């Protein structure tokens, strides 16, 4: 796979956790299906549009098909869409749990809502939000679709790709559990973004590693986790999924 490509020819993926949504305000709000961004979350997106350092280098914008990630992409990268084309919704990048707030809308509803917006839903299929089979909230299924998302991104011709996803899923995508907190369901803040490059090998796993500049910017003060520590944090997340738990409140605004 990708034989003959060197790291310089492979895409850089800028992972971004979605902004504050209604479900972040209280545990009771986890029962709201596919919730909106809060007004403060929308303001975070506008601030992101102004502060994001790499607008000029972005070639493609990809997001989870949940509404909060779609609107994070549309608002945070509005100035880039004319150049990059429509935001591509990638169902493999959806959130991990099967609670209502982490379950996306039916495809028919998304098509109706996004009909006048620059969003490409062609990769989203009926049943993508079923949370069963390949979409189930099990570690095995999530690891598989995280790998499929990496493979899809690795095969893209673009060189700088933004992926707007979720704090829970991003740990499976990066295979990095640094900072993970069970009480939050993630080690990422709502506004946080980090850059990853593909490891230059021919493995079908399409593994990524954080770029040196991103490491310096995001957590230069931290000592890298040992393999044992990574495994323990991953097992903690997997146990939470088996118990059917969602992330707890991340912000009160």
Rosetta silent file (secondary structure, phi, psi, omega in degrees, C-alpha in Angstrom):
SEQUENCE: XXXXXXXXXXXXXXXXXXXXXXXXXXXXXXXXXXXXXXXXXXXXXXXXXXXXXXXXXXXXXXXXXXXXXXXXXXXXXXXXXXXXXXXXXXXXXXXXXXXXXXXXXXXXXXXXXXXXXXXXXXXXXXXXXXXXXXXXXXXXXXXXXXXXXXXXXXXXXXXXXXXXXXXXXXXXXXXXXXXXXXXXXXXXXXXXXXXXXXXXXXXXXXXXXXXXXXXXXXXXXXXXXXXXXXXXXXXXXXXXXXXXXXXXXXXXX
SCORE:     score description
SCORE:     0.000 S_00000001
   1 L     0.000  128.353 -179.565    0.000    0.000    0.000 S_00000001
   2 L    57.816   30.991 -178.609    1.399    3.378   -1.044 S_00000001
   3 L   -59.271  134.340  176.294    4.596    1.632   -2.096 S_00000001
   4 L    91.492   -7.159  177.765    7.309    4.044   -3.098 S_00000001
   5 L   -85.652  138.470  174.872    5.868    7.062   -1.269 S_00000001
   6 L  -102.476  169.727 -176.844    8.099    8.860    1.200 S_00000001
   7 H   -56.274  -37.181 -178.209    6.925   10.890    4.184 S_00000001
   8 H   -63.109  -23.290 -179.109    7.317   14.127    2.245 S_00000001
   9 H   -93.854  -11.047 -178.566    4.740   12.880   -0.273 S_00000001
  10 L   -89.332  152.635 -177.616    2.171   11.718    2.309 S_00000001
  11 L   -66.796  152.452  165.259   -0.490   14.054    3.729 S_00000001
  12 E   -97.946  129.243 -178.704   -0.210   15.920    7.009 S_00000001
  13 E  -108.012  121.571  177.199   -3.470   15.557    8.959 S_00000001
  14 E   -97.506  104.668 -177.946   -4.475   18.379   11.304 S_00000001
  15 E   -85.425  135.455 -179.122   -6.856   16.831   13.843 S_00000001
  16 E  -132.671  128.740  174.477   -9.312   19.142   15.542 S_00000001
  17 E   -79.350  144.166 -177.007  -11.736   18.319   18.355 S_00000001
  18 L   -63.263  162.930 -177.072  -15.240   19.727   17.877 S_00000001
  19 L   -84.975  177.878 -173.176  -16.342   22.881   19.671 S_00000001
  20 L   -67.480  126.434 -179.241  -18.678   23.157   22.678 S_00000001
  21 E  -114.277  168.284 -177.744  -22.101   21.671   21.997 S_00000001
  22 H   -55.972  -33.485 -177.338  -25.312   21.643   24.023 S_00000001
  23 H   -68.371  -16.722  178.617  -24.503   18.164   25.363 S_00000001
  24 H   -76.083  -13.006 -172.086  -21.402   19.585   27.089 S_00000001
  25 L   -80.770  -27.019  178.829  -23.514   21.727   29.408 S_00000001
  26 L  -162.633  155.994  177.485  -24.980   18.936   31.554 S_00000001
  27 H   -63.599  -33.711  179.111  -25.153   15.159   31.762 S_00000001
  28 H   -59.441  -31.222 -178.485  -28.925   15.427   31.215 S_00000001
  29 H   -73.808   -7.202  175.877  -28.226   16.901   27.784 S_00000001
  30 H   -65.760  -13.449  178.587  -26.543   13.668   26.687 S_00000001
  31 H   -84.988   -3.335  179.647  -30.077   12.513   25.852 S_00000001
  32 L   -82.860  122.382 -179.610  -30.364   15.162   23.087 S_00000001
  33 L   -69.363  133.118  171.304  -29.844   13.553   19.657 S_00000001
  34 L    39.985   62.499 -169.245  -27.094   15.054   17.486 S_00000001
  35 L   -72.234  162.551  177.376  -27.109   18.403   19.332 S_00000001
  36 L   -75.434  164.283  163.965  -26.234   21.877   18.078 S_00000001
  37 E   -67.658  150.431  170.997  -23.208   23.916   18.988 S_00000001
  38 L   -77.583  164.919  173.074  -23.837   26.370   21.806 S_00000001
  39 H   -54.618  -38.245  178.058  -23.586   30.117   21.047 S_00000001
  40 H   -67.880  -36.345  176.161  -20.219   30.018   22.799 S_00000001
  41 H   -62.093  -39.749  176.498  -19.217   27.055   20.628 S_00000001
  42 H   -64.019  -39.119  177.521  -20.092   29.100   17.548 S_00000001
  43 H   -65.886  -37.565  174.858  -17.995   31.950   18.906 S_00000001
  44 H   -57.911  -40.531  179.391  -15.124   29.491   19.434 S_00000001
  45 H   -63.596  -42.143  178.414  -15.392   28.599   15.749 S_00000001
  46 H   -64.874  -37.939  176.595  -15.186   32.259   14.744 S_00000001
  47 H   -66.489  -38.243  176.818  -12.143   32.677   16.979 S_00000001
  48 H   -60.132  -43.146 -179.787  -10.634   29.566   15.402 S_00000001
  49 H   -57.757  -32.488 -178.901  -11.138   31.086   11.954 S_00000001
  50 H   -86.024  -32.939 -171.371   -9.061   34.071   13.060 S_00000001
  51 H   -99.354  -17.473 -176.877   -6.378   32.298   15.089 S_00000001
  52 L   -59.095  127.158 -169.418   -5.738   29.059   13.177 S_00000001
  53 L   -81.723  -11.933 -168.963   -2.116   29.354   11.990 S_00000001
  54 L  -121.124   28.244 -178.337   -2.198   27.213    8.841 S_00000001
  55 H   -53.553  -44.318 -173.106   -5.160   28.421    6.755 S_00000001
  56 H   -65.160  -21.864 -175.812   -3.026   29.071    3.677 S_00000001
  57 H   -96.788   -5.083 -176.880   -1.695   25.509    3.558 S_00000001
  58 L   -71.409  130.917  178.176   -5.026   23.662    3.878 S_00000001
  59 L  -109.636  -23.126 -174.398   -5.960   21.589    0.806 S_00000001
  60 E  -154.081  142.106  177.207   -8.934   19.576    2.102 S_00000001
  61 E  -120.271  124.772 -177.901  -11.434   19.744    4.975 S_00000001
  62 E  -125.511  146.921  178.911  -12.938   16.507    6.309 S_00000001
  63 E  -148.926  161.048  166.907  -15.293   16.040    9.241 S_00000001
  64 L   -63.484  147.675  179.268  -17.418   13.586   11.151 S_00000001
  65 L   -78.621    4.762  172.670  -21.037   13.712    9.892 S_00000001
  66 L   -67.972  148.984 -171.455  -22.382   14.689   13.306 S_00000001
  67 H   -63.033  -36.723 -177.524  -23.913   18.158   13.131 S_00000001
  68 H   -67.537  -31.998  177.227  -21.568   19.739   15.671 S_00000001
  69 H   -78.492  -35.804  175.816  -18.493   18.698   13.695 S_00000001
  70 H   -60.213  -47.164 -177.759  -20.018   19.754   10.382 S_00000001
  71 H   -72.231  -29.933  172.305  -20.767   23.225   11.758 S_00000001
  72 H   -60.285  -44.583  179.097  -17.354   23.435   13.415 S_00000001
  73 H   -65.532  -45.067 -177.266  -15.824   22.825    9.982 S_00000001
  74 H   -65.852  -39.936 -177.971  -18.152   25.247    8.188 S_00000001
  75 H   -82.793  -40.628 -175.947  -17.679   28.074   10.674 S_00000001
  76 H   -75.822  -25.089 -176.568  -14.031   27.523   11.614 S_00000001
  77 L  -125.738   29.828 -179.102  -12.769   27.050    8.060 S_00000001
  78 H   -55.072  -41.105 -176.482  -15.255   29.187    6.119 S_00000001
  79 H   -70.577  -14.024 -177.269  -12.473   31.182    4.465 S_00000001
  80 H   -98.349  -13.442 -171.065  -10.856   28.005    3.120 S_00000001
  81 H   -67.414  -38.886  178.772  -13.895   26.340    1.550 S_00000001
  82 H   -58.222  -37.640 -178.785  -13.836   28.292   -1.743 S_00000001
  83 H   -81.048  -38.378 -172.821  -10.259   27.131   -2.295 S_00000001
  84 H   -90.989  -17.123 -174.178  -10.556   23.604   -0.900 S_00000001
  85 L    89.699 -176.393 -176.293  -14.020   22.671   -2.133 S_00000001
  86 L   -59.127  149.360  172.077  -16.846   21.191   -0.121 S_00000001
  87 E   -69.742  128.579 -179.285  -16.297   19.791    3.362 S_00000001
  88 E   -94.617  122.156  177.328  -16.280   15.986    3.061 S_00000001
  89 E   -85.566  123.026 -176.472  -18.262   14.125    5.726 S_00000001
  90 L  -114.751  106.146 -173.814  -16.476   10.889    6.672 S_00000001
  91 H   -62.474  -26.208  178.453  -18.683    8.506    8.698 S_00000001
  92 H   -62.132  -20.025 -176.310  -15.693    6.527   10.011 S_00000001
  93 H   -93.269   11.860  179.323  -14.747    9.642   12.030 S_00000001
  94 L   -68.417  165.625 -177.755  -17.971    9.726   14.076 S_00000001
  95 L   -68.926  165.487 -166.742  -17.900    9.695   17.885 S_00000001
  96 L   -85.225  -40.250 -170.875  -17.503    6.440   19.785 S_00000001
  97 L   -79.058  166.813  179.995  -20.444    6.069   22.201 S_00000001
  98 L  -108.482   17.468  174.589  -24.024    5.105   21.374 S_00000001
  99 L   -72.631  158.870 -175.450  -25.753    7.679   23.583 S_00000001
 100 H   -54.885  -39.859 -176.620  -28.094   10.088   21.722 S_00000001
 101 H   -68.420  -19.222  179.706  -25.681   13.045   21.791 S_00000001
 102 H  -105.493   11.412  179.686  -22.999   10.939   20.072 S_00000001
 103 L  -110.046  126.598 -175.175  -25.378    9.445   17.503 S_00000001
 104 L   -75.780  170.298  179.044  -25.718   11.233   14.181 S_00000001
 105 L   -77.822  158.893  174.788  -28.854   12.179   12.272 S_00000001
 106 L   -60.958  150.865 -177.780  -30.417   10.031    9.571 S_00000001
 107 H   -58.654  -39.402 -179.882  -28.964   10.604    6.111 S_00000001
 108 H   -61.470  -39.845  178.759  -32.270   11.991    4.790 S_00000001
 109 H   -68.171  -40.936  177.994  -32.312   14.636    7.539 S_00000001
 110 H   -63.065  -44.166  179.626  -28.685   15.565    6.891 S_00000001
 111 H   -58.973  -41.418 -179.916  -29.311   15.898    3.160 S_00000001
 112 H   -66.354  -45.195 -177.416  -32.234   18.233    3.825 S_00000001
 113 H   -69.491  -34.688 -174.765  -30.325   20.378    6.342 S_00000001
 114 L   -98.110    9.779 -174.649  -27.131   20.574    4.293 S_00000001
 115 L   -58.423  -34.419 -178.128  -28.789   21.032    0.879 S_00000001
 116 L  -105.597   17.749 -178.409  -27.716   24.692    0.649 S_00000001
 117 L  -118.930  152.206 -177.161  -24.370   24.255    2.415 S_00000001
 118 L   -77.966   66.866 -177.932  -20.961   23.264    0.985 S_00000001
 119 E  -125.900  128.041  178.624  -20.980   19.754    2.472 S_00000001
 120 E   -96.138  110.509 -178.820  -20.285   16.554    0.522 S_00000001
 121 L  -101.851   15.799 -172.705  -22.350   13.696    1.998 S_00000001
 122 L   -66.571  -21.655  179.097  -21.531   11.174   -0.736 S_00000001
 123 L   -89.528   -8.874 -178.462  -19.540    8.937    1.642 S_00000001
 124 L   -87.847  124.496 -177.326  -22.330    8.844    4.217 S_00000001
 125 L  -111.551  161.286  174.887  -24.564    5.812    3.775 S_00000001
 126 L   -56.834  137.038  178.716  -27.923    4.800    5.186 S_00000001
 127 L    86.778    2.737 -179.289  -27.444    3.260    8.622 S_00000001
 128 L   -60.978  -23.933 -177.324  -24.187    5.099    9.337 S_00000001
 129 L  -103.341   17.874 -176.471  -25.739    6.210   12.635 S_00000001
 130 L   -73.798  -23.049 -175.578  -27.091    2.788   13.660 S_00000001
 131 L    57.566   32.369  174.922  -24.324    2.145   16.193 S_00000001
 132 L  -128.033  163.923  177.448  -24.455   -1.525   15.194 S_00000001
 133 H    52.905 -123.712 -175.355  -22.075   -3.832   13.299 S_00000001
 134 H   -65.863  -17.726 -178.984  -19.188   -1.787   11.846 S_00000001
 135 H  -100.934    8.979 -174.397  -20.532    1.323   13.605 S_00000001
 136 L   -69.566  154.238 -178.690  -20.928   -0.314   17.033 S_00000001
 137 L   -84.667   51.082  176.270  -19.427    1.291   20.165 S_00000001
 138 L  -112.588  151.831 -178.126  -16.929   -1.497   20.771 S_00000001
 139 H   -58.124  -40.673 -178.754  -13.171   -1.077   20.834 S_00000001
 140 H   -61.886  -46.101 -179.176  -12.726   -3.591   18.003 S_00000001
 141 H   -67.861  -40.405 -178.327  -15.188   -1.792   15.706 S_00000001
 142 H   -68.423  -41.412  176.644  -13.846    1.674   16.562 S_00000001
 143 H   -60.433  -38.373 -179.579  -10.238    0.617   15.999 S_00000001
 144 H   -66.285  -46.744 -178.995  -11.243   -0.796   12.607 S_00000001
 145 H   -73.691  -26.762  172.730  -12.983    2.340   11.436 S_00000001
 146 H   -64.331  -41.632  176.505  -10.181    4.516   12.818 S_00000001
 147 H   -63.976  -41.448  179.094   -7.777    2.472   10.692 S_00000001
 148 H   -64.622  -37.005  176.902  -10.080    2.823    7.679 S_00000001
 149 H   -64.665  -43.357  178.156  -10.183    6.600    8.209 S_00000001
 150 H   -62.873  -43.181  179.981   -6.379    6.747    8.319 S_00000001
 151 H   -61.204  -42.566 -179.838   -6.120    4.611    5.174 S_00000001
 152 H   -63.390  -44.961 -179.849   -8.577    6.856    3.334 S_00000001
 153 H   -66.982  -39.268 -179.335   -6.722   10.003    4.355 S_00000001
 154 H   -63.026  -31.697 -178.316   -3.327    8.501    3.542 S_00000001
 155 L   -81.768   -9.651 -178.330   -4.497    7.735    0.007 S_00000001
 156 L   -69.535  148.397  178.820   -5.668   11.295   -0.647 S_00000001
 157 L   -79.660  -18.550 -178.701   -3.572   13.420   -3.040 S_00000001
 158 L   -67.346  154.808 -175.132   -3.894   16.556   -0.874 S_00000001
 159 L  -103.790  -23.812  177.745   -0.926   17.443    1.339 S_00000001
 160 E  -130.622  110.194 -173.804   -2.558   19.337    4.231 S_00000001
 161 E  -119.509  128.915  172.696   -5.858   17.898    5.446 S_00000001
 162 E   -92.033  130.750  174.494   -8.011   19.126    8.318 S_00000001
 163 E  -118.794  109.331  177.034   -9.994   16.413   10.130 S_00000001
 164 E   -93.135  112.290 -175.265  -12.690   17.766   12.451 S_00000001
 165 E  -135.358 -146.962 -170.675  -13.655   14.894   14.725 S_00000001
 166 L  -126.958  153.920 -176.756  -14.370   14.139   18.383 S_00000001
 167 L   -61.281  -32.997  177.909  -12.383   13.961   21.595 S_00000001
 168 L   -75.020  -47.571 -176.373  -13.167   10.289   22.147 S_00000001
 169 H   -66.802  -32.632 -172.153  -12.541    9.095   18.597 S_00000001
 170 H   -62.565  -27.810  177.080   -9.312   11.057   18.136 S_00000001
 171 H   -68.140  -39.304  176.303   -7.447    8.805   20.592 S_00000001
 172 H   -68.478  -37.136 -179.716   -8.351    5.759   18.505 S_00000001
 173 H   -65.302  -45.505 -176.952   -7.426    7.611   15.316 S_00000001
 174 H   -86.175  -15.669 -174.110   -3.990    8.691   16.562 S_00000001
 175 L    58.077   32.064 -179.087   -3.414    5.573   18.726 S_00000001
 176 L  -128.290  120.790 -175.056   -2.115    8.003   21.321 S_00000001
 177 L  -107.580   16.842  178.736   -3.732    8.104   24.763 S_00000001
 178 L   -56.958  129.245  176.192   -1.611   10.887   26.249 S_00000001
 179 L    81.275   -1.950 -175.942   -3.658   13.020   28.623 S_00000001
 180 L   -60.744  131.819  177.472   -6.739   10.783   28.463 S_00000001
 181 E  -122.901  123.444 -177.867   -9.075   11.322   31.421 S_00000001
 182 L   -59.739  -37.605 -177.792  -11.887    8.844   32.018 S_00000001
 183 L   -65.368  -24.908 -179.652  -14.069   11.543   33.595 S_00000001
 184 L  -103.209  -18.923 -176.570  -13.855   13.590   30.379 S_00000001
 185 L    76.579    9.133 -177.730  -13.692   10.760   27.853 S_00000001
 186 E  -167.950  167.269  170.797  -10.697   12.439   26.199 S_00000001
 187 L  -112.308    9.831 -177.673   -7.422   14.224   26.760 S_00000001
 188 L  -105.866  142.136  171.768   -8.279   16.927   24.233 S_00000001
 189 L   -81.424  161.605 -176.947   -9.864   20.318   24.898 S_00000001
 190 L   -59.110  -33.923 -175.225  -12.783   21.438   22.741 S_00000001
 191 L   -96.455   -2.658 -168.658  -10.714   23.944   20.749 S_00000001
 192 L   -72.550  142.772  173.389   -7.519   21.926   20.543 S_00000001
 193 E  -137.268  143.439  179.186   -5.820   20.965   17.286 S_00000001
 194 E  -138.760  153.780 -177.354   -2.696   18.909   16.640 S_00000001
 195 E  -108.220  141.390 -177.883   -0.870   17.864   13.470 S_00000001
 196 E  -131.834  143.959  173.885    0.069   14.299   12.524 S_00000001
 197 E  -116.882  149.428  178.916    2.193   12.786    9.795 S_00000001
 198 E   -74.552  139.351  175.599    1.938    9.265    8.456 S_00000001
 199 L   -70.320  134.175 -173.730    4.715    6.873    9.404 S_00000001
 200 L   -79.277   80.956  173.760    6.681    6.003    6.275 S_00000001
 201 L  -147.780  177.309 -176.742    5.997    2.299    5.947 S_00000001
 202 L  -103.059   17.210 -179.435    3.826   -0.016    3.886 S_00000001
 203 L   -68.259  141.943  175.583    1.697   -1.252    6.777 S_00000001
 204 L   -70.982   -9.547 -179.973   -2.057   -1.375    6.233 S_00000001
 205 L   -72.550  -23.581  178.612   -2.456    0.161    9.687 S_00000001
 206 L    52.504   49.614 -177.228   -1.512    3.594    8.280 S_00000001
 207 L   -66.540  152.296  178.109   -0.182    4.744   11.656 S_00000001
 208 E  -122.566  161.049  174.497    0.424    8.409   12.381 S_00000001
 209 E  -138.911  144.813 -178.266    2.732   10.279   14.712 S_00000001
 210 E   -66.909  139.169 -179.147    2.448   13.837   15.977 S_00000001
 211 L   -69.534  151.448  179.922    4.717   16.282   14.180 S_00000001
 212 H   -55.852  -41.893 -179.651    7.586   17.801   16.188 S_00000001
 213 H   -64.419  -40.520  179.141    6.160   21.328   15.862 S_00000001
 214 H   -65.677  -41.086  177.257    2.746   20.188   17.056 S_00000001
 215 H   -59.222  -42.887 -178.853    4.285   18.381   20.024 S_00000001
 216 H   -64.372  -37.800 -177.164    6.145   21.525   20.998 S_00000001
 217 H   -76.835  -36.860 -170.438    2.981   23.600   20.721 S_00000001
 218 H   -92.368  -37.887 -175.216    0.556   21.230   22.427 S_00000001
 219 H  -158.188   49.541 -176.567    2.380   19.513   25.253 S_00000001
 220 L   -64.919  -18.941 -177.775    6.109   20.210   25.209 S_00000001
 221 L   -83.405  -10.492 -173.554    6.152   20.060   29.012 S_00000001
 222 L   -90.695  144.239  172.399    4.939   16.476   29.155 S_00000001
 223 L   -82.870  130.188 -179.164    7.046   13.353   29.393 S_00000001
 224 L   -56.115  143.375  178.395    5.977   10.843   26.715 S_00000001
 225 L   -69.650  147.159  171.809    3.939    7.939   28.034 S_00000001
 226 L   -75.177  165.711  178.435    5.523    4.530   28.228 S_00000001
 227 H   -59.426  -39.219  179.566    3.939    1.713   26.213 S_00000001
 228 H   -64.088  -41.448  179.073    2.498    0.302   29.451 S_00000001
 229 H   -65.552  -40.531  176.889    0.926    3.650   30.346 S_00000001
 230 H   -59.399  -45.149 -177.880   -0.597    3.955   26.853 S_00000001
 231 H   -63.534  -42.516 -178.757   -2.101    0.467   27.185 S_00000001
 232 H   -63.266  -42.056  179.140   -3.574    1.188   30.627 S_00000001
 233 H   -67.475  -39.212  177.544   -5.280    4.378   29.426 S_00000001
 234 H   -63.292  -42.157  179.161   -6.608    2.602   26.326 S_00000001
 235 H   -64.513  -34.829  176.959   -7.983   -0.205   28.497 S_00000001
 236 H   -62.945  -43.154  177.783   -9.702    2.383   30.682 S_00000001
 237 H   -65.134  -40.885 -179.978  -11.449    3.834   27.620 S_00000001
 238 H   -64.756  -39.043  178.304  -12.422    0.362   26.409 S_00000001
 239 H   -64.691  -37.262  177.774  -13.911   -0.502   29.808 S_00000001
 240 H   -64.500  -40.189  177.813  -15.967    2.688   29.664 S_00000001
 241 H   -64.268  -41.759  179.410  -17.305    1.715   26.231 S_00000001
 242 H   -63.455  -32.360 -179.372  -18.241   -1.761   27.487 S_00000001
 243 L   -81.329   -6.129  178.959  -20.101   -0.165   30.377 S_00000001
 244 L    75.720   25.319 -178.130  -22.014    2.034   27.938 S_00000001
 245 L   -86.384  148.546  171.326  -20.719    5.248   29.447 S_00000001
 246 L  -103.429  172.457  173.552  -20.526    8.537   27.598 S_00000001
 247 L   -67.099  151.879  179.117  -18.108   11.365   28.292 S_00000001
 248 L   -88.552 -170.715 -175.576  -19.090   13.571   31.212 S_00000001
 249 L   -65.979  127.551 -178.672  -19.530   17.320   31.194 S_00000001
 250 L   -99.433  -24.323 -177.622  -16.550   19.003   29.538 S_00000001
 251 L  -157.393  147.798  173.145  -17.562   22.636   29.883 S_00000001
 252 L  -123.009  114.738 -174.727  -20.162   24.836   31.494 S_00000001
 253 L  -126.129    0.000    0.000  -20.782   28.024   29.556 S_00000001
